Amino acid sequence: MQSMQEGQTIKHEVYGLGIVTASDQERTSVDFDDHGPKLFVTSMMTAELIGEAPATPPKTKRRRKASTAAKAAKAARKSLRSLQPPVRSTLPARFERSRRLFGAGVCPDASNRRDANGCSSC
């Protein structure tokens, strides 16, 4: 398959309808309606051309810069995170109940229960 013009509408057998955003002899970039942007090797790409390419290719949209209010909100969230107390335990939450009930560890003689003050079964 040859390189295509920007703005050309195509139909891919897997991804459906899409618009070519960039194309050269090696790579073709297509923005699909349902699957988003994809990059293909031009020589291996199989797609059906639909209609003619527009006379002027569509302009790509630019991302807007974050507003000052959004930046201020992000800074406020970051400062609140630093005020939170540190996590007391390094254990996952699923082990936290067992640690409270049976103590901090496993008895050296392979007993699996310890009280809060130490091993009561030894």
Helices and strands as residue ranges (DSSP letters): E 9-12, E 16-23, E 27-32, E 36-41, G 42-44, E 47-50, H 68-83, H 93-102
